[in-house]
Amino acid sequence: AYRERIAITAYEIYRVLKSRLTNFSSLVDYQHSETTVTPLMIAAGRGLYHIIEQLLTMEADPTLKSSNGWTALDWARKFEQKNVVALLEAHM
């Protein structure tokens, strides 16, 4: 259930960012007030490759860290998202 909520949240965040915030690239790095997780981190953990591509195109910062010290790359590694790991490594 937790992973499903993360996937839905990532999609919803991406949809809002794409449709309303395309001209405000700094907002693509929004961090949750408690967890400091970004849309890129959520998408990385879920293996949402195409969303990650779009977020990176919108200049999402792959070096940001969540409250547990993880980057989007760490989230992808934790959840064994091999294609995403390669994509993020190419952007580091």
C-alpha positions in Angstrom: 0.0 0.0 0.0 2.9 2.4 0.8 4.6 1.8 -2.5 1.3 2.4 -4.3 0.8 5.7 -2.6 4.3 6.7 -3.6 3.6 5.9 -7.2 0.4 7.9 -7.3 2.0 10.8 -5.5 4.9 10.8 -8.0 2.5 10.8 -11.0 0.4 13.6 -9.4 3.4 15.7 -8.7 4.8 15.2 -12.2 1.4 16.0 -13.8 1.2 19.3 -11.8 4.8 20.2 -12.5 4.5 19.5 -16.2 1.2 21.3 -16.8 1.6 24.3 -14.5 5.2 24.8 -13.5 7.2 24.2 -16.6 8.6 27.7 -16.6 9.6 27.5 -12.9 12.4 25.0 -12.9 13.3 25.6 -9.3 9.9 24.3 -8.2 10.7 20.9 -9.8 12.9 20.3 -6.8 10.1 20.7 -4.3 10.9 18.8 -1.1 8.3 17.4 1.3 8.3 19.4 4.5 9.0 16.4 6.7 10.8 13.8 4.6 12.4 16.3 2.2 11.7 13.7 -0.6 11.5 15.2 -4.1 9.5 14.1 -7.1 12.7 12.7 -8.6 13.4 10.6 -5.6 9.8 9.2 -5.6 10.0 8.4 -9.3 13.4 6.8 -8.9 12.3 4.5 -6.2 9.3 3.4 -8.2 11.3 3.0 -11.5 9.2 5.6 -13.4 11.8 6.0 -16.1 9.9 8.4 -18.4 8.9 10.6 -15.5 12.5 10.8 -14.4 13.5 11.8 -18.0 11.0 14.6 -17.9 12.0 15.8 -14.4 15.7 15.8 -15.5 14.7 17.7 -18.7 13.0 20.2 -16.3 16.4 20.5 -14.5 15.5 18.5 -11.4 18.6 18.3 -9.2 19.7 14.6 -8.8 22.1 15.5 -6.0 19.5 16.7 -3.5 19.2 14.5 -0.4 16.2 13.4 1.6 16.1 13.5 5.4 17.6 10.0 5.6 20.6 11.3 3.5 19.5 9.5 0.2 19.6 11.0 -3.3 17.4 9.9 -6.1 20.2 7.5 -7.1 20.1 5.9 -3.7 16.3 5.4 -3.9 16.7 3.7 -7.3 19.5 1.4 -5.9 17.4 0.5 -2.8 14.5 -0.6 -4.9 16.7 -2.2 -7.6 15.6 0.0 -10.4 18.6 -0.8 -12.7 17.5 1.2 -15.7 16.9 4.2 -13.5 20.3 3.8 -11.8 22.0 4.0 -15.2 19.9 7.1 -16.2 20.7 8.9 -13.0 24.4 8.0 -13.0 24.6 9.6 -16.5 23.2 12.9 -15.0 25.5 13.0 -11.9 
